[in-house]
């Protein structure tokens, strides 16, 4: 798995300085997926009007690396805050502070994350 993901590791600046053992563990957790242009990689946490609970879709439990494509970070009104391209990572804040996702990320082009 490590060898197969070497191209992604070389693109992501923060991964270039990581210890080899850490990278092997991290790569073993990768679950690549393709997201079609216009689809959401994740959406901000929404409250289900029927149950009053937060949607699982918006929970901050994943870290994303862009292998190819372009995605944008959007606020609740659809305003673009940031654009991500190859080698970018996002979702880390929600993982570190164990919070719900506030913004959404939508694929501008077909993406592999």
GIPE-V761758 format. One record per helix or strand. SS is the DSSP state (a for helix, b for strand). FROM is the first residue (numbers start at 1). TO is the last residue. If there is no record, write none. Layout:
ss,from,to
SS,FROM,TO
SS,FROM,TO
This chain:
ss,from,to
a,3,11
a,13,16
a,20,28
b,34,35
b,40,42
b,47,47
b,54,54
a,56,58
b,59,59
b,64,65
b,68,68
b,71,74
b,80,84
b,89,90
a,92,96
b,100,100
b,104,107
b,111,112
